[in-house]
């Protein structure tokens, strides 16, 4: 018997189905954002510099997530600029 894990959109709580066009969003510790198609290899998820991974059910939720993250980054004391 196979065990299936339910995937839920982190923006709207929609349940993932076979025909959805899902995305993975990554926020890294350096403030950079990555948005990748669901079926791409999630190489960023295992990186120690990745702060979080979110599951997004489509373009509307992906754009909402990116916009919210940009607003947070813009409020940083550096104005969103990351200095090495």
N, C-alpha and C positions, 0 to 999 in steps of 0.2 A: 504494500500500500504506500503510495507516494504522499509526502507531506507537502502541501502548498502554502506558501506564505503570501498573504494578501498585501498588496502594495496600494497605498493611499496617497493621494496628492497632498502635499504639505501646504498648499494654498487654499484649496476648496473642499478637501476631504473626499473627492471622487475616488471610487474604486477602480483600479486598473483592470482593463479587459483586453482581449486579444487584438482588437482593431484600433485601439486608441493610439495617438501619436504622442507618446510621452517623451519627456526630456529629463536629464539629470543636471542639476545646477550645483556648482561648487563654489564655495567662498573660501579663499585661502587666507592664511595669517598675514600675508603682505597686502591684503585688501583687493587682490585681483578676483575677478569673477570669471567663471567658465560655464558655458551652457552647451551640453552635448546631447545628441540624439540618444534615446534610450538604448538602442541596440549597439551603440559604439562601446568599445572596450573602456571600462572606467578606470584608466590608469591613474587618474588623479586621486581616486578614493583611498588608495593605500599609501599615499604620500604623507609624511609626518607634518608637512606644512599646510595640509588641508584642514581648515577649521570645521567645515560642515558640508554635508551632501544633502540635497533636497530632491524630492521626486515631484515632477510637475506634469500635469495631465494634458497639456496642450499649449499652444502659443499664447493664449490669453493669460493663463496662470504663469507661464514663463516670463512674459513681459511684466506682469505685476510684481513678481519676485525680483527681477532685475531692477525695476524702478525703485522698489523699497530699499534694496541694498545700496543703490546709488545715492539715495537720500541719506542713508546712514554714513556712507563714506564721505559725502560732501560736508557733513557736520563735524568731521574730525578737525583737530586744531591745525593740521597741515593743509586743510582744504581738499582732502582726497589725494594729495601727492604723497607718495611713499618714497622716502629717502633711504638709500643703502648706507 
